[in-house]
Amino acid sequence: MASLNIDSLEEFSGMSRVLVVGIGGGGDTLGALLVYLKIRGLGGKPVLGNVVWERLVLDPFPGPIPLEQLVNAEILGRSIAIVDSNTYVDRYGYTLKPQIVTASEVLGEKTVFFDISKGEEGLLEALDTTMDKLGVEAIVGVDVGGDAIAVGCEEDLWSPLTDAISVSALHRSRVPSIITILAPGADGEMSQHQVIKRVSEIASKGGLIGVYGVNRREYKILKSASSKFVSEASKIPIEAFEGFMGNKKIRWGSRNVEVNPISTTLYALNTETVYNMSRLAPTVRGTRSIDEARRRLNDRCIYTELNLEEDLANLRAEGGAFTAMSVLEVRSAGRRRLLLSGCNPLC
């Protein structure tokens, strides 16, 4: 358990290498790029990474991308690889470029691919490997939206699986870490108010390190790169910086996001405090596959993004279209099935 004891992001300037890693899936790559730029601007030496799980609009196959499907990558362990602009993925004959590879192209440097398919144990091993093979002294986990700090009882959690595994692995890793939340509510899961309330609760336990925002230099870089990334949530801070204020529909119109200047803010939090206040992260601790982690949450009546992707894939196979209504109906039916299965509610 190596939660990093710092009082500001400026302290990263004295470290030889800091890993900035998106912990909520492929769409968090652009959000992690903002934190990478911020730490670099403060004089730090960051390297960018991401827990890779691309959504169905980019990857038609349910579940995260396993390391074994990478082509032209430098494998460092069973759940970690170094990638560059020549890397791509071959999924059963279907090729795609993960967004962490896009980030490598944008930065003109190598980035780090984290495979979450081996569960929390696999990601933990990968995070520890960054210290041994890359000389990483600290890790900054980046979650866009804020569901990484959910308790687990929230009604509108759509993707608790990736974040729970990431938070648990960061908490157990030998590498000291912090967790940052960018653009509260931007993923259309917990509302902006709910995320800010959770930040306040974490702050009351001494877990708030600092509050930051997007500056014009960072905005210009993100804006120029944003068209290369497939993410609705991670582009919300850019739109908010440009002055958009109001509600925005994302995910085929199935979710609503409140956009305003708060959407440009970043909250740095103590990893141990976040873990101790979560019910989701301890539930997936020690899992050795994504399916085992999913089953752990399903047993506690938590419907996950893996369940949703599999159910949506079945809908598509039957000729159905993804609309706001169809996605909401699929999720509602899946949650009902769990409740009727005899699961034991987490809350």
RAHU-V852591 format. One record per residue. N is the residue number from 0. PSI is psi as a letter, one per 20 degrees, with the letter a starting at -180 (NA if undefined). OMEGA is omega in radians with two decimals (none if undefined). Layout:
BEGIN
n=<N	N>
psi=<PSI	PSI>
omega=<OMEGA	OMEGA>
END
This chain:
BEGIN
n=<0	1	2	3	4	5	6	7	8	9	10	11	12	13	14	15	16	17	18	19	20	21	22	23	24	25	26	27	28	29	30	31	32	33	34	35	36	37	38	39	40	41	42	43	44	45	46	47	48	49	50	51	52	53	54	55	56	57	58	59	60	61	62	63	64	65	66	67	68	69	70	71	72	73	74	75	76	77	78	79	80	81	82	83	84	85	86	87	88	89	90	91	92	93	94	95	96	97	98	99	100	101	102	103	104	105	106	107	108	109	110	111	112	113	114	115	116	117	118	119	120	121	122	123	124	125	126	127	128	129	130	131	132	133	134	135	136	137	138	139	140	141	142	143	144	145	146	147	148	149	150	151	152	153	154	155	156	157	158	159	160	161	162	163	164	165	166	167	168	169	170	171	172	173	174	175	176	177	178	179	180	181	182	183	184	185	186	187	188	189	190	191	192	193	194	195	196	197	198	199	200	201	202	203	204	205	206	207	208	209	210	211	212	213	214	215	216	217	218	219	220	221	222	223	224	225	226	227	228	229	230	231	232	233	234	235	236	237	238	239	240	241	242	243	244	245	246	247	248	249	250	251	252	253	254	255	256	257	258	259	260	261	262	263	264	265	266	267	268	269	270	271	272	273	274	275	276	277	278	279	280	281	282	283	284	285	286	287	288	289	290	291	292	293	294	295	296	297	298	299	300	301	302	303	304	305	306	307	308	309	310	311	312	313	314	315	316	317	318	319	320	321	322	323	324	325	326	327	328	329	330	331	332	333	334	335	336	337	338	339	340	341	342	343	344	345	346>
psi=<o	m	p	p	n	r	i	r	h	h	i	i	h	j	q	h	p	p	p	o	p	p	j	j	r	h	h	i	g	h	g	h	h	g	h	g	h	g	h	h	h	j	j	r	n	q	q	p	r	q	o	o	n	q	r	h	h	h	o	i	p	q	r	r	o	q	h	i	j	q	p	l	q	o	p	i	a	i	j	p	q	p	q	a	i	i	q	r	p	o	n	k	i	p	q	r	o	q	h	h	g	g	h	g	g	g	h	k	r	q	r	p	p	p	p	j	i	j	a	h	g	g	h	g	g	g	g	h	h	h	g	h	i	i	k	p	h	q	p	o	p	p	p	p	g	j	i	h	j	q	g	i	i	p	h	k	o	h	m	i	g	g	g	g	g	g	g	g	g	g	h	i	q	i	p	q	r	r	p	q	p	p	m	p	j	i	j	k	e	q	r	g	g	g	g	h	g	h	g	h	g	g	h	i	j	j	j	p	g	r	p	r	r	p	r	h	g	g	g	g	g	g	g	h	i	h	i	i	q	n	p	g	g	i	i	g	h	g	h	h	h	i	j	p	p	a	q	p	p	r	m	k	j	i	q	p	p	p	p	a	h	h	i	j	q	p	p	p	q	p	g	g	g	g	g	h	j	q	i	g	g	h	h	j	p	j	q	j	q	h	h	g	g	g	h	g	h	h	h	k	k	o	p	r	h	g	g	g	g	g	h	h	h	h	g	h	h	j	j	q	q	o	r	g	g	g	g	h	g	g	g	g	h	h	h	g	g	g	h	i	i	k	r	o	p	h	NA>
omega=<-3.00	3.08	-3.04	-3.12	3.11	-3.14	3.12	3.09	-3.13	-3.12	3.08	-3.11	-3.13	-3.10	-3.08	3.11	3.13	3.08	3.02	-2.99	3.02	-2.99	-3.07	-3.11	-3.01	-3.12	3.14	-3.12	-3.13	3.08	3.10	3.09	3.08	-3.13	3.04	-3.14	-3.13	-3.14	3.08	3.12	3.11	3.12	3.13	3.14	-3.07	2.93	-3.03	3.08	3.11	2.96	-2.89	2.98	-3.11	-3.11	-2.97	3.12	3.13	-3.10	-3.05	-3.11	3.13	3.05	-3.13	3.14	3.10	-3.11	-3.07	-3.13	3.08	3.06	-3.14	3.11	3.09	-3.06	3.14	-3.11	-3.06	3.14	-3.10	3.11	3.00	-3.11	3.07	-3.04	-3.14	-3.10	2.99	-3.11	3.04	3.14	3.07	3.14	3.09	-3.10	3.11	3.13	3.09	-3.06	3.04	3.02	3.04	3.11	3.09	3.10	-3.12	-3.08	-3.05	3.12	-3.12	3.12	-3.00	3.14	3.09	-3.14	-3.12	-3.06	3.12	3.06	-3.08	3.13	3.13	3.13	3.08	3.11	-3.13	3.12	3.11	3.13	3.14	3.09	-3.03	-3.01	-3.12	3.12	-3.13	3.14	-3.11	3.13	3.00	3.06	-3.09	3.05	3.09	3.11	3.03	-3.14	3.07	3.13	3.06	3.03	-3.10	-3.10	-3.06	-3.07	-2.97	3.06	3.13	-3.04	-3.09	-2.96	-3.11	-3.09	-3.13	3.11	-3.10	-3.13	3.13	-3.13	3.09	-3.13	-3.08	-3.03	3.04	-3.12	3.12	-3.06	2.88	3.10	3.10	3.10	3.13	3.03	-3.12	3.09	-3.02	-3.14	3.09	3.10	2.99	3.12	3.10	3.14	-3.14	-3.12	3.12	3.08	3.11	3.08	3.13	3.11	3.09	3.10	-3.13	3.08	3.14	-3.02	3.14	3.14	-3.13	3.11	-3.06	3.13	3.09	3.03	-3.04	3.12	3.14	3.12	-3.10	3.14	3.14	-3.13	-3.12	-3.10	-2.93	-3.10	-3.12	-3.05	3.09	-3.14	3.04	-3.07	-3.06	3.09	3.13	3.11	3.12	3.13	3.13	3.13	3.13	3.05	3.10	3.10	-3.11	-3.13	-3.10	3.09	3.08	3.10	-3.14	3.13	-3.06	-3.11	-3.11	-3.14	3.03	-3.08	3.12	-3.10	3.08	-3.14	3.11	-3.03	-3.10	-3.08	3.13	-2.99	3.09	-3.08	-3.09	3.12	3.12	-3.12	-3.07	-3.14	-3.13	2.97	-3.11	-3.06	3.11	-3.11	-3.10	-3.13	3.08	3.13	-3.06	3.06	3.11	-3.13	3.08	3.12	3.10	-3.14	3.11	3.14	3.09	3.12	3.10	3.06	3.11	3.09	-2.99	3.09	3.08	3.04	-3.09	-3.14	3.11	3.14	3.10	3.08	3.08	3.10	3.14	3.13	3.13	3.10	-3.14	3.13	3.09	3.03	3.11	-3.09	-3.10	3.13	3.13	3.13	3.12	3.13	-3.14	3.13	3.12	3.11	3.09	3.13	3.12	-3.10	-3.14	-3.10	-3.12	3.13	-3.12	-3.03	3.12	-3.08	none>
END
